[in-house]
Amino acid sequence: MGRVTERRRVVRIRDGVAGVRPDTLVAEEPLEIRLNGKPLAITMRTPGDDFALAVGFLVSEGVLATAADVRAVTYCEGATEDGSNTYNVVNVQLAAGVAVPDITLERNIYTTSSCGLCGKASLDAVRTATRFPGAVAADAVRISAGVLATLPDRLRAAQKVFERTGALHAAGLFTAGGELLDVREDVGRHNAVDKIVGRALQAGRLPAAGAVLLVSGRASFELAQKAVMAGIPVLAAVSAPSSLAVDLALESGLTLVGFLRGPDMNIYAGEERITL
């Protein structure tokens, strides 16, 4: 199975002097996700937590709501011409009675794109697909701005692979009191969130009531979608949100915080949950 990091030769120039040395890079490999044996999506990811990534992805698609919805998650053997196992193809077998979505080209584009469909179609897709309707809007959690201010440093301190490579996004799931519940890293910010959501599903913690999801980059529509689909009431990012992410937050009742850098932050939606 692919490693999380790999070593490569690099020519490093410091103060005008060149030298050759090995460098540690984050690994990036494709992962094909199959549903009941049928190809559904391909994503570029950092190897590791592949089963959590796959089931978290399916939570975001409205297919899964509990661990009982999954009969089995396995790597697919014979994924190459010589029949060897690359550990880059994962099949999720649904439990009996769980509805199988219509896997169409339009759906495949929607699930694998970094931005999803555009405008109202995206908002409608989330509204109709969520397995936890109204859970985010009804969540009465409150979190202080002081606690929020501490979360980026706590997330960074937990990023073990980032310290070695400097090339990974991170997602952390926190309680309203600032306790770190889980942290995942990946070359794709959406994959890091899927791994968080997948592990929460496997642990029976969905919907993730009272939780705060912190991401190390920007808050795109896709990440806001994943938070809503998992029943997470607060999404915070160290960078900016997109306009469509704000639209989704306003419509769904999600609290959306951007530019979270120490005590400074912008609250784009759901400010009633943030106390001073």
Secondary structure, DSSP 8 states (H G I E B T S, - for coil): ---SEEEEEEEEEETTEEEEEEEEEE--EEEEEEETTEEEEEEEE-SS-HHHHHHHHHHHTTS-SSGGGEEEEEE-S--STT----S-EEEEEE-TT-------HHHHHHHHSSS-S-HHHHHHHHHHH-SSTTHHHH----EEHHHHHHHHHHHHHT-HHHHHHS--EEEEEEETT--EEEEEEESSHHHHHHHHHHHHHHTT--S-TTEEEEESS-B-HHHHHHHHHTT--EEEESS-B-HHHHHHHHHHT-EEEEEEETTEEEEEE-GGGEE-
